[in-house]
């Protein structure tokens, strides 16, 4: 027992106490920044499958440290190379989650959420486009016709646009209803809206791997959640079975929308920020 305590005390003296004694202000700031990064990393993977992988890696790391601290030859031999290859293992195991995180960081706009296109566009036109989307969604919901509409924002969806048929048409409820008509060749895919126009239809979106998704939700909803997990797109889903309208953003799904509530939600996400910034610019011009 004394030998075990001595080994632990020596380990603490070498790796912990000596390090604390030599710490400076920059070291404290460094630790705080690292803690902040780890916190946001935890929040990102908390509700994803990667959380289970992270727990497994944590257990392996603890066993490796125990083998060093207690001088257990067999354990040290098994986990001797873990810390050297650990970074590579994390990159391989967490590749989908890391890609999703980097895409979101890279697609973040410092000036706030943009509208369907740019600030310079006429807000009356944007409102008309939102009205067309809401009209089409409510009509499809009434007739129980399945639909999947993705509105591109700061994260570009070019790789998914390429998987469909390029259209480049004005946003119109008539066009959207015809695309998702049950016998239409493109009705099974997603419509992607870019810069205030129907860019492509019949697009294939990535399916979410989140195991906590309601099992009653079908492929359309899982595809909508999958796209929102790797981009800041707004995805509108109309259920073919129930006609329920859902809106998906950042991996979260909100259901039971109608024309009015959907229009209010889209206005809040696509127009409000742009109107605010546009008003600030106008006030500055008048002040001059």
Protein Blocks (a to p, Z undefined) as FASTA:
>chain_A
ZZmmmmmmmmmmmmmmmmmmmpcfklmmmmmmmmmmmmmmmmmmmmgmklmmmmmmmmmm
mmmmmmmmnopaklmmmmmmmmmmmmmmmmmmmmmmmmmmmmmmmmpcfkbpadfkbmkb
cfklmmmmmmmmmmmmmmmmmnopacdddddffbccklmmmmmccfkpaddfklmmmmmp
mklmklmmccddeehiafbghiacdddfbfkbcfkbcfklmmmmmmmmmccbdcddddfk
lopacddeehiacehiafklmmmmmmmmmmmmmmmmmmmmmmmmmmZZ
